[in-house]
Amino acid sequence: MTELFRELPRDTGGRELVARRVAMCVLAGLLVLALLNVFGQAPTTSRAAAPSATLALDAPTTARGGLLLQGRIRVVATRAVEDPQLVLARGWFEGMQVNTIEPAATDEAPAQGSRVALTYGRLEPGDAMTVWVQTQVDPNDPGKRPLDVELRDGGRPIAAIHRDITVLP
């Protein structure tokens, strides 16, 4: 048995120790980057204001494949909005599995450019409406896609938020 150990090199010049330390530093660096939200999931707020309403979007700008994410769209009317519509870009649906949109729209219809228009009831001045969109990211479809939201009164644009979401593998 002792003959077996005599054949093993005893001095590797510290290469194994250096390799282990480098691997631990890389792992620690990845953990620190994850804590700093480099790999996504923490929501970011974007706002747009117009004379008749304000529009706010809380959603992540980066997401990892396979995870659930939530977008919150908030509309506050400063004037009456007769026929409020939220027009969502294709990024809300492409490479995503939509679990739920709450509250449900009174009507859903395709809009130009592969977007979807969600119609809700009339908003009076001072009324607020919050819509939650909950999705799951497809793990095999990484890339960047638009996560735009546009508020319309009927077909007339009121306010828009232009954002992208980056999906990591």
N, CA and C of each residue as an Amber inpcrd file, in Angstrom:
protein
   507
   0.8110000  -1.1830000   0.0000000   0.0000000   0.0000000   0.0000000
   0.8630000   1.2590000   0.0000000   1.9460000   1.2400000   0.7570000
   2.8070000   2.4100000   0.7930000   3.5020000   2.6370000  -0.5370000
   3.6790000   1.6000000  -1.3110000   4.2920000   1.7540000  -2.6360000
   3.3980000   2.5770000  -3.5640000   2.0910000   2.4460000  -3.4020000
   1.1510000   3.1860000  -4.2390000   1.2980000   4.6940000  -4.0150000
   1.4280000   5.0870000  -2.7550000   1.5350000   6.4960000  -2.4420000
   2.8830000   7.0830000  -2.8200000   3.9060000   6.2620000  -2.8850000
   5.2390000   6.7630000  -3.2490000   5.2650000   7.1930000  -4.7100000
   4.3930000   6.6160000  -5.5290000   4.3970000   6.9570000  -6.9470000
   3.6550000   8.2550000  -7.2410000   2.8500000   8.7480000  -6.2980000
   2.1250000   9.9950000  -6.5160000   3.0720000  11.1810000  -6.3680000
   2.9480000  12.1640000  -7.2290000   3.8050000  13.3480000  -7.0540000
   3.4010000  14.0930000  -5.7890000   4.3800000  14.4230000  -4.9880000
   4.1040000  15.0960000  -3.7250000   4.1020000  16.6050000  -3.8630000
   4.8260000  17.1420000  -4.8000000   4.8960000  18.5830000  -4.9470000
   4.3270000  18.9680000  -6.3170000   3.1670000  19.5960000  -6.3150000
   2.5490000  20.0330000  -7.5790000   2.8600000  21.4940000  -7.8560000
   3.7070000  22.0510000  -7.0790000   4.0690000  23.4400000  -7.2990000
   2.9710000  24.4090000  -6.8830000   1.9830000  23.9440000  -6.1280000
   0.9120000  24.8130000  -5.6570000  -0.1830000  25.0410000  -6.6840000
  -0.1240000  24.3630000  -7.8390000  -1.1320000  24.5700000  -8.8890000
  -2.5280000  24.1810000  -8.4200000  -2.6410000  23.0930000  -7.6860000
  -3.9540000  22.6600000  -7.2160000  -4.5480000  23.6740000  -6.2510000
  -3.7310000  24.1900000  -5.3710000  -4.1970000  25.1810000  -4.4160000
  -4.6380000  26.4520000  -5.1320000  -3.8670000  26.8970000  -6.1090000
  -4.2240000  28.0930000  -6.8770000  -5.5250000  27.8630000  -7.6420000
  -5.6770000  26.6940000  -8.2450000  -6.8940000  26.3840000  -8.9990000
  -8.1160000  26.3890000  -8.0930000  -7.9900000  25.8330000  -6.8960000
  -9.1210000  25.8370000  -5.9540000  -9.4720000  27.2550000  -5.5250000
  -8.4650000  28.0780000  -5.2800000  -8.7220000  29.4610000  -4.8590000
  -9.3610000  30.2730000  -5.9810000  -8.9130000  30.0680000  -7.2060000
  -9.5110000  30.7690000  -8.3500000 -10.9800000  30.3490000  -8.5040000
 -11.2420000  29.0490000  -8.3950000 -12.6190000  28.5590000  -8.5150000
 -13.5090000  29.1470000  -7.4220000 -13.0140000  29.2350000  -6.2120000
 -13.7960000  29.8170000  -5.1150000 -14.0320000  31.3110000  -5.3320000
 -13.0450000  32.0180000  -5.8580000 -13.2110000  33.4490000  -6.1390000
 -14.2420000  33.6770000  -7.2410000 -14.2130000  32.8400000  -8.2730000
 -15.2010000  32.9600000  -9.3520000 -16.6050000  32.7120000  -8.8030000
 -16.7520000  31.6830000  -7.9910000 -18.0520000  31.3870000  -7.3930000
 -18.5180000  32.5260000  -6.4930000 -17.6320000  33.0540000  -5.6810000
 -17.9830000  34.1760000  -4.8040000 -18.3530000  35.4040000  -5.6260000
 -17.6390000  35.6340000  -6.7160000 -17.9660000  36.7630000  -7.5890000
 -19.3510000  36.6300000  -8.2020000 -19.7070000  35.4160000  -8.6360000
 -21.0480000  35.1900000  -9.1700000 -22.1230000  35.4370000  -8.1220000
 -21.8630000  35.0160000  -6.8980000 -22.8230000  35.2500000  -5.8210000
 -22.9900000  36.7340000  -5.5240000 -21.9020000  37.4770000  -5.5180000
 -21.9810000  38.9200000  -5.2840000 -22.7610000  39.6000000  -6.4130000
 -22.5060000  39.2160000  -7.6680000 -23.2530000  39.7820000  -8.7960000
 -24.7390000  39.4610000  -8.6920000 -25.0780000  38.2530000  -8.2560000
 -26.4900000  37.8930000  -8.0770000 -27.1340000  38.7430000  -6.9890000
 -26.4070000  38.9920000  -5.9010000 -26.9360000  39.8420000  -4.8280000
 -27.1330000  41.2860000  -5.2940000 -26.3370000  41.7240000  -6.2550000
 -26.4690000  43.0810000  -6.7980000 -27.5010000  43.1540000  -7.9220000
 -28.2530000  42.0790000  -8.1380000 -29.3320000  41.9850000  -9.1180000
 -28.8580000  42.0940000 -10.5610000 -27.6400000  41.6840000 -10.8390000
 -27.1510000  41.6870000 -12.2060000 -27.9010000  40.6600000 -13.0430000
 -28.3550000  39.5950000 -12.4290000 -29.0310000  38.5260000 -13.1520000
 -30.5460000  38.6350000 -13.0800000 -31.0720000  39.7490000 -12.6280000
 -32.4860000  40.0370000 -12.7860000 -33.3980000  39.7210000 -11.6280000
 -34.6760000  39.9090000 -11.9290000 -35.8350000  39.6360000 -11.1180000
 -36.2780000  40.8000000 -10.2490000 -35.4370000  41.7050000  -9.8200000
 -35.9120000  42.8250000  -9.0190000 -36.6300000  43.8130000  -9.9450000
 -37.8310000  44.2670000  -9.5600000 -38.5690000  45.1680000 -10.4430000
 -37.9660000  46.5670000 -10.4810000 -38.1370000  47.1970000 -11.6230000
 -37.7400000  48.5780000 -11.8430000 -38.9890000  49.3480000 -12.2500000
 -39.1240000  50.5710000 -11.7570000 -40.3180000  51.3670000 -12.0540000
 -40.0190000  52.3760000 -13.1440000 -40.9290000  52.4380000 -14.1170000
 -40.8860000  53.4500000 -15.1720000 -42.2240000  54.1810000 -15.1580000
 -42.1750000  55.4840000 -15.4590000 -43.4000000  56.2980000 -15.4260000
 -43.5190000  57.1430000 -16.6850000 -44.7740000  57.4290000 -17.0220000
 -45.0770000  58.3620000 -18.1090000 -46.2900000  59.1660000 -17.6730000
 -46.2480000  60.4630000 -17.9420000 -47.3560000  61.3340000 -17.5470000
 -47.9070000  62.0490000 -18.7760000 -49.2050000  62.2570000 -18.7650000
 -49.9030000  62.9720000 -19.8310000 -50.9680000  63.8390000 -19.1640000
 -51.5670000  64.7740000 -19.8910000 -52.5870000  65.6240000 -19.2750000
 -53.7940000  64.8500000 -18.7220000 -54.1400000  63.7190000 -19.3210000
 -55.3400000  63.0210000 -18.8690000 -55.0660000  61.8440000 -17.9290000
 -53.8230000  61.3570000 -17.8530000 -53.5290000  60.2130000 -16.9720000
 -52.0350000  60.0340000 -16.8070000 -51.6870000  59.3140000 -15.7410000
 -50.2990000  58.8890000 -15.5610000 -50.2520000  57.3700000 -15.6630000
 -49.1230000  56.8810000 -16.1370000 -48.9220000  55.4510000 -16.3650000
 -47.6290000  55.0560000 -15.6790000 -47.6660000  53.9620000 -14.9270000
 -46.4600000  53.4560000 -14.2580000 -46.3590000  51.9530000 -14.5020000
 -45.1400000  51.4890000 -14.6840000 -44.8720000  50.0670000 -14.9000000
 -43.7930000  49.6280000 -13.9240000 -44.1130000  48.6080000 -13.1290000
 -43.1410000  47.9530000 -12.2380000 -42.9210000  46.5540000 -12.7850000
 -41.7310000  46.3020000 -13.3100000 -41.4060000  44.9830000 -13.8620000
 -39.8950000  44.8390000 -13.9210000 -39.4070000  43.6120000 -13.8930000
 -37.9630000  43.4040000 -14.0190000 -37.4570000  43.7870000 -15.4070000
 -36.2170000  44.2040000 -15.4950000 -35.5900000  44.4640000 -16.7930000
 -34.7520000  43.2730000 -17.2350000 -34.4930000  42.3580000 -16.3000000
 -33.7450000  41.1360000 -16.5890000 -34.4290000  39.9850000 -15.8660000
 -34.5520000  38.8640000 -16.5490000 -35.1640000  37.6840000 -15.9440000
 -34.4030000  36.4420000 -16.3900000 -34.4340000  35.4220000 -15.5730000
 -33.8000000  34.1500000 -15.9110000 -34.8570000  33.1820000 -16.4010000
 -34.4910000  32.3740000 -17.3620000 -35.4080000  31.3980000 -17.9220000
 -35.9650000  30.4540000 -16.8770000 -37.2390000  30.1640000 -16.9760000
 -37.8900000  29.2340000 -16.0730000 -38.5010000  29.8650000 -14.8450000
 -38.1800000  31.1220000 -14.5580000 -38.6910000  31.7510000 -13.3430000
 -39.9900000  32.4990000 -13.6000000 -40.7480000  32.6830000 -12.5270000
 -41.9740000  33.4630000 -12.5830000 -41.6300000  34.9350000 -12.4220000
 -42.3850000  35.7950000 -13.0930000 -42.2020000  37.2310000 -12.8800000
 -43.5480000  37.9120000 -12.9330000 -43.5970000  39.0820000 -12.3190000
 -44.8320000  39.8530000 -12.2620000 -44.5720000  41.2680000 -12.7530000
 -45.4650000  41.7560000 -13.5730000 -45.4550000  43.1490000 -13.9790000
 -46.6930000  43.8170000 -13.4190000 -46.5240000  45.0290000 -12.8950000
 -47.6610000  45.7780000 -12.3560000 -47.7800000  47.0720000 -13.1350000
 -48.9550000  47.2800000 -13.7240000 -49.2300000  48.4800000 -14.5080000
 -50.2660000  49.2880000 -13.7390000 -49.9480000  50.5500000 -13.4910000
 -50.8600000  51.4070000 -12.7170000 -51.2070000  52.6360000 -13.5370000
 -52.5000000  52.8980000 -13.6330000 -53.0180000  54.0550000 -14.3510000
 -53.7880000  54.9110000 -13.3580000 -53.4890000  56.2020000 -13.3220000
 -54.2400000  57.1490000 -12.4970000 -54.7670000  58.2230000 -13.4340000
 -56.0990000  58.3400000 -13.4810000 -56.7400000  59.3110000 -14.3790000
 -56.7700000  60.6880000 -13.7300000 -56.3510000  61.7070000 -14.4710000
 -56.4810000  63.0900000 -14.0080000 -57.6510000  63.7720000 -14.7060000
 -58.0690000  63.2170000 -15.8300000 -59.2900000  63.5870000 -16.5440000
 -60.0320000  62.2960000 -16.8600000 -61.2630000  62.3960000 -17.2880000
 -62.0260000  61.1940000 -17.6320000 -61.3790000  60.4880000 -18.8260000
 -61.2340000  59.1800000 -18.6870000 -60.7460000  58.3480000 -19.7860000
 -61.9240000  57.4350000 -20.1490000 -62.5500000  57.6990000 -21.2770000
 -63.7920000  57.0320000 -21.6630000 -63.6060000  55.5340000 -21.9080000
 -62.5880000  55.1700000 -22.6710000 -62.4040000  53.7880000 -23.0940000
 -60.9320000  53.4020000 -22.9100000 -60.4790000  53.2050000 -21.6470000
 -59.0600000  52.9300000 -21.4230000 -58.6330000  51.5780000 -21.9930000
 -57.5230000  51.6260000 -22.7090000 -56.9170000  50.4160000 -23.2580000
 -55.4470000  50.4010000 -22.8820000 -54.9840000  49.2430000 -22.4730000
 -53.5580000  49.0160000 -22.2730000 -53.0850000  48.1610000 -23.4410000
 -52.1250000  48.6700000 -24.1950000 -51.5800000  47.9360000 -25.3290000
 -50.2170000  47.4100000 -24.9140000 -50.0980000  46.0760000 -24.8700000
 -48.8720000  45.4220000 -24.4250000 -48.0780000  44.9430000 -25.6290000
 -46.7720000  45.1730000 -25.5950000 -45.8820000  44.7530000 -26.6820000
 -45.7470000  43.2340000 -26.6970000 -45.1920000  42.7340000 -27.7740000
 -45.0510000  41.2870000 -27.9650000 -44.1710000  40.6360000 -26.9070000
 -43.2830000  41.4090000 -26.2760000 -42.3960000  40.8510000 -25.2530000
 -43.1230000  40.3330000 -24.0230000 -44.3440000  40.7850000 -23.7860000
 -45.1420000  40.2680000 -22.6810000 -45.5960000  38.8330000 -22.9530000
 -45.6100000  38.4470000 -24.2230000 -46.1700000  37.1500000 -24.5990000
 -45.1560000  36.2420000 -25.2920000 -44.2280000  36.8090000 -26.0420000
 -43.2540000  36.0190000 -26.7930000 -42.2070000  35.4540000 -25.8450000
 -42.0950000  34.1470000 -25.8030000 -41.1390000  33.5080000 -24.9010000
 -41.5860000  33.5310000 -23.4570000 -42.8550000  33.8180000 -23.2400000
 -43.4240000  33.8600000 -21.8920000 -44.7000000  33.0240000 -21.8790000
 -44.9760000  32.4390000 -20.7500000 -46.2530000  31.7670000 -20.5340000
 -47.0530000  32.6760000 -19.6060000 -48.1460000  33.2420000 -20.1030000
 -48.9580000  34.1400000 -19.2910000 -49.8080000  33.2990000 -18.3470000
 -49.5960000  33.4830000 -17.0580000 -50.3690000  32.7520000 -16.0580000
 -51.7030000  33.4450000 -15.8010000 -51.6550000  34.7600000 -15.6040000
 -52.8940000  35.4890000 -15.3470000 -52.6870000  36.9740000 -15.5930000
 -53.7700000  37.6370000 -15.9450000 -53.8230000  39.0980000 -16.0190000
 -55.0250000  39.4870000 -15.1760000 -54.7680000  40.2140000 -14.0890000
 -55.8230000  40.6080000 -13.1570000 -55.8130000  42.1010000 -12.9450000
 -56.9380000  42.7670000 -12.9740000 -58.2530000  42.2460000 -13.2950000
 -58.3610000  41.9280000 -14.7770000 -59.2740000  41.0290000 -15.0910000
 -59.4660000  40.6440000 -16.4840000 -60.0250000  41.8240000 -17.2760000
 -59.5720000  41.9550000 -18.5000000 -60.0540000  43.0180000 -19.3750000
 -61.4680000  42.6840000 -19.8560000 -62.2470000  43.7460000 -20.1590000
 -63.5710000  43.5110000 -20.7210000 -63.4710000  43.0450000 -22.1680000
 -62.3380000  43.3680000 -22.8140000 -62.1140000  42.9210000 -24.1860000
 -60.6110000  42.8020000 -24.4190000 -60.2260000  41.7880000 -25.1730000
 -58.8350000  41.6030000 -25.5960000 -58.8430000  41.4950000 -27.1070000
 -57.9600000  42.2540000 -27.7460000 -57.9220000  42.2370000 -29.2070000
 -56.4880000  42.4370000 -29.6790000 -56.1670000  41.9040000 -30.8490000
 -54.8370000  42.1720000 -31.4010000 -54.7210000  43.6330000 -31.7970000
 -53.5410000  44.1790000 -31.6100000 -53.2540000  45.5440000 -32.0440000
 -52.1440000  45.4680000 -33.0760000 -51.8960000  46.5490000 -33.7710000
 -50.8900000  46.5500000 -34.8350000 -49.5220000  46.1400000 -34.3080000
 -48.7590000  45.4510000 -35.1510000 -47.3940000  45.0800000 -34.7940000
 -47.3010000  43.9760000 -33.7750000 -48.1700000  42.9920000 -33.8120000
 -48.1900000  41.8380000 -32.9160000 -48.2560000  42.2510000 -31.4410000
 -49.0750000  43.2400000 -31.1610000 -49.3220000  43.6580000 -29.7830000
 -50.7440000  43.2560000 -29.3960000 -51.0430000  43.3620000 -28.1190000
 -52.3590000  42.9940000 -27.6120000 -52.9470000  44.1850000 -26.8650000
 -54.2110000  44.5120000 -27.2030000 -54.9160000  45.6180000 -26.5460000
 -55.9020000  45.0450000 -25.5400000 -55.7700000  45.4850000 -24.2940000
 -56.6800000  45.0860000 -23.2160000 -57.5630000  46.2860000 -22.8950000
 -58.8810000  46.1160000 -22.9950000 -59.8250000  47.2180000 -22.7690000
 -60.4490000  47.0680000 -21.3880000 -60.5560000  48.1940000 -20.6810000
 -61.1470000  48.2370000 -19.3440000 -62.2600000  49.2720000 -19.3170000
 -62.9490000  49.3450000 -18.1910000 -64.0590000  50.2850000 -18.0440000
 -63.5940000  51.7190000 -17.8230000 -64.5110000  52.6430000 -18.0100000
 -64.2830000  54.0880000 -17.9020000 -63.6040000  54.4500000 -16.5780000
 -62.6730000  55.4020000 -16.6720000 -62.0010000  55.9460000 -15.4890000
 -62.3990000  57.4090000 -15.3260000 -62.8530000  57.7580000 -14.1420000
 -63.1940000  59.1450000 -13.8130000 -61.9490000  59.8360000 -13.2570000
 -61.9260000  61.1630000 -13.2490000 -60.7700000  61.8580000 -12.6660000
 -60.5220000  61.4010000 -11.2220000 -59.2830000  61.0510000 -10.9320000
 -58.9130000  60.5670000  -9.6100000 -58.9620000  59.0490000  -9.4730000
 -59.6050000  58.3650000 -10.4120000 -59.6510000  56.8980000 -10.3590000
 -58.2770000  56.3170000 -10.6340000 -57.9990000  55.2090000  -9.9700000
 -56.7440000  54.4810000 -10.1870000 -57.0870000  53.0470000 -10.5690000
 -56.3110000  52.5050000 -11.4790000 -56.4890000  51.1310000 -11.9170000
 -55.1160000  50.4600000 -11.8980000 -55.0530000  49.2890000 -11.2780000
 -53.8200000  48.5180000 -11.2480000 -54.0850000  47.1730000 -11.9220000
 -53.2030000  46.8170000 -12.8610000 -53.3130000  45.5560000 -13.5870000
 -52.0350000  44.7660000 -13.3250000 -52.1940000  43.5240000 -12.8900000
 -51.0680000  42.6390000 -12.6430000 -50.9810000  41.6300000 -13.7740000
 -49.7920000  41.4920000 -14.3550000 -49.5390000  40.5080000 -15.3910000
 -48.4990000  39.5430000 -14.8360000 -48.8940000  38.2830000 -14.6740000
 -47.9880000  37.2970000 -14.1070000 -47.6480000  36.2690000 -15.1800000
 -46.3420000  36.0740000 -15.3870000 -45.8760000  35.1980000 -16.4530000
 -44.7750000  34.2830000 -15.9370000 -44.4570000  33.2980000 -16.7430000
 -43.2940000  32.4500000 -16.5030000 -42.4310000  32.5120000 -17.7540000
 -41.1380000  32.6880000 -17.5700000 -40.2080000  32.8560000 -18.6770000
 -39.8390000  31.4910000 -19.2470000 -39.9400000  31.3570000 -20.5700000
 -39.5110000  30.1170000 -21.2150000 -37.9970000  29.9880000 -21.0810000
 -37.5030000  28.8590000 -20.5900000 -36.0620000  28.7260000 -20.3560000
 -35.2390000  28.5720000 -21.6250000 -35.8550000  28.2440000 -22.7370000
 -35.0840000  28.0070000 -23.9570000 -35.1970000  29.1450000 -24.9680000
 -35.5550000  30.3360000 -24.5130000 -35.7280000  31.4620000 -25.4290000
 -35.0460000  32.7220000 -24.8840000 -33.7090000  32.6890000 -24.6960000
 -33.0300000  33.8760000 -24.1700000 -32.9520000  34.9810000 -25.2110000
 -32.7410000  36.1990000 -24.7330000 -32.5980000  37.3420000 -25.6230000
 -33.2910000  38.5680000 -25.0590000 -33.2920000  39.6220000 -25.8650000
 -33.9000000  40.8870000 -25.4680000 -35.1780000  41.0740000 -26.2710000
 -36.2370000  41.5370000 -25.6030000 -37.5060000  41.7800000 -26.2830000
 -38.1990000  42.9940000 -25.6640000 -39.0940000  43.6340000 -26.4110000
 -39.7600000  44.8340000 -25.8860000 -40.8070000  44.4900000 -24.8380000
 -40.8470000  45.2860000 -23.7840000 -41.8350000  45.1450000 -22.7210000
 -42.6110000  46.4610000 -22.6080000 -42.9740000  47.0150000 -23.7710000
 -43.6360000  48.3150000 -23.8290000 -45.0820000  48.2140000 -23.3450000
 -45.5690000  49.3260000 -22.8080000 -46.9700000  49.4720000 -22.4210000
 -47.4260000  50.8350000 -22.9290000 -48.5830000  50.8430000 -23.5750000
 -49.1570000  52.0960000 -24.0660000 -50.5650000  52.2200000 -23.5160000
 -50.9070000  53.3980000 -23.0250000 -52.2580000  53.6800000 -22.5640000
 -52.9700000  54.4560000 -23.6520000 -54.1450000  53.9680000 -24.0290000
 -54.9460000  54.6390000 -25.0490000 -56.3390000  54.9100000 -24.5010000
 -56.9640000  55.9390000 -25.0440000 -58.3830000  56.1940000 -24.7990000
 -59.0840000  55.8520000 -26.0940000 -59.6510000  54.6490000 -26.1650000
 -60.1560000  54.1390000 -27.4370000 -58.9450000  53.8350000 -28.2990000
 -58.8330000  54.5000000 -29.4180000 -57.6670000  54.2990000 -30.2710000
 -56.6390000  55.4060000 -30.1610000 -56.9170000  56.4350000 -29.3450000
 -56.0320000  57.6060000 -29.2350000 -54.9730000  57.3850000 -28.1550000
 -53.6800000  57.4200000 -28.5340000 -52.6100000  57.2410000 -27.5400000
 -52.5980000  58.3650000 -26.4990000 -52.4150000  57.9820000 -25.2470000
 -52.3330000  58.9590000 -24.1580000 -50.9100000  59.0130000 -23.6070000
 -50.3890000  57.8630000 -23.1960000 -49.0450000  57.7860000 -22.6020000
 -48.4350000  56.4420000 -22.9550000 -47.1040000  56.3940000 -22.9970000
 -46.4230000  55.1480000 -23.3450000 -45.1280000  55.0140000 -22.5500000
 -44.8030000  53.7840000 -22.2300000 -43.5380000  53.4420000 -21.5850000
 -42.8400000  52.4470000 -22.5000000 -41.6100000  52.7690000 -22.8670000
 -40.8220000  51.9000000 -23.7400000 -39.7000000  51.2800000 -22.9220000
 -39.7690000  49.9600000 -22.7590000 -38.7640000  49.2220000 -21.9920000
 -38.4610000  47.9210000 -22.6910000 -37.3320000  47.3620000 -22.3660000
 -36.9510000  46.0450000 -22.8420000 -36.7570000  45.1330000 -21.6440000
 -36.8810000  43.8460000 -21.8820000 -36.5350000  42.8530000 -20.8710000
 -35.5020000  41.9320000 -21.5030000 -34.4690000  41.6370000 -20.7530000
 -33.4390000  40.7170000 -21.1890000 -33.6640000  39.3930000 -20.4750000
 -33.8170000  38.3270000 -21.2460000 -34.0280000  37.0010000 -20.6880000
 -32.7110000  36.2450000 -20.7560000 -32.2380000  35.8320000 -19.6080000
 -30.9970000  35.0760000 -19.5040000 -31.3030000  33.5840000 -19.5820000
 -30.3790000  32.7840000 -20.0890000 -30.6390000  31.3320000 -20.1620000
 -30.7020000  30.6860000 -18.7900000
